[in-house]
Amino acid sequence: MESWRGEVLYTLQGHTSRVDSLAVVSDQHRIISASDDHTLKVWDLDSRKELLTFRGHTKPVRAVVAVPGGQYAISALG
């Protein structure tokens, strides 16, 4: 992964609505995004691809945290 220099390095596209929260997984190669489209998405930062979408929330997902170890995440609805 490239170092941050105060500029946009790339954009991950896939949600159909606003993203409210991001969590970095402890391996620092994946992130989890929480969106108003009622989903969570897991992204691979090396390939810049969506790995997985979690569906089933009935409201916008406002927050997400990754539990240390990268096996679990916790989300909160708005």
C-alpha positions as CSV (number, residue, x, y, z in Angstrom):
1,M,0.0,0.0,0.0
2,E,1.3,3.4,-0.9
3,S,1.9,6.0,1.8
4,W,-0.5,8.9,2.2
5,R,0.7,12.3,0.8
6,G,-2.4,14.4,1.3
7,E,-3.9,13.4,-2.1
8,V,-6.4,10.9,-3.3
9,L,-4.6,7.7,-4.2
10,Y,-7.7,5.8,-5.4
11,T,-11.4,5.5,-5.0
12,L,-13.3,2.3,-4.0
13,Q,-16.6,2.2,-5.8
14,G,-19.5,-0.2,-5.0
15,H,-21.9,1.4,-2.5
16,T,-25.1,2.9,-3.8
17,S,-25.3,5.5,-1.1
18,R,-23.2,7.5,1.3
19,V,-20.5,5.8,3.3
20,D,-20.7,6.8,7.0
21,S,-17.8,4.8,8.6
22,L,-14.6,2.9,7.8
23,A,-12.7,0.4,9.9
24,V,-9.2,-0.8,9.1
25,V,-8.7,-4.5,9.8
26,S,-5.7,-5.3,11.9
27,D,-3.8,-6.8,8.9
28,Q,-3.9,-3.3,7.3
29,H,-4.7,-4.8,3.9
30,R,-8.5,-4.7,4.3
31,I,-11.0,-2.2,5.3
32,I,-14.7,-2.4,6.1
33,S,-17.1,0.3,5.0
34,A,-20.6,1.0,6.5
35,S,-23.2,2.7,4.3
36,D,-26.6,4.3,4.1
37,D,-27.4,1.6,1.5
38,H,-27.9,-0.8,4.5
39,T,-24.7,-2.8,3.7
40,L,-21.2,-3.4,5.0
41,K,-18.5,-4.1,2.4
42,V,-15.0,-5.6,2.9
43,W,-12.3,-4.3,0.6
44,D,-8.8,-5.5,-0.3
45,L,-6.6,-2.5,-0.3
46,D,-3.8,-4.2,-2.4
47,S,-6.1,-5.1,-5.3
48,R,-8.6,-2.3,-4.6
49,K,-11.5,-4.8,-5.0
50,E,-14.6,-5.5,-3.1
51,L,-14.2,-8.9,-1.4
52,L,-17.6,-9.3,0.4
53,T,-20.9,-7.5,1.0
54,F,-22.9,-8.0,4.1
55,R,-26.7,-7.5,3.6
56,G,-29.6,-7.7,6.0
57,H,-29.5,-4.5,7.9
58,T,-32.9,-2.8,7.9
59,K,-31.6,0.8,8.4
60,P,-28.5,2.8,7.3
61,V,-25.3,1.4,8.9
62,R,-23.8,4.4,10.7
63,A,-20.6,2.9,12.3
64,V,-18.3,-0.1,12.1
65,V,-15.3,-1.3,14.1
66,A,-13.0,-4.2,13.4
67,V,-12.2,-6.4,16.3
68,P,-8.5,-7.0,16.8
69,G,-7.4,-10.1,14.9
70,G,-9.6,-9.4,11.9
71,Q,-12.1,-12.2,12.5
72,Y,-15.1,-10.0,13.5
73,A,-16.6,-6.6,13.0
74,I,-19.3,-4.8,14.9
75,S,-21.8,-2.5,13.2
76,A,-24.3,0.1,14.5
77,L,-27.5,1.2,12.8
78,G,-28.8,4.8,12.6
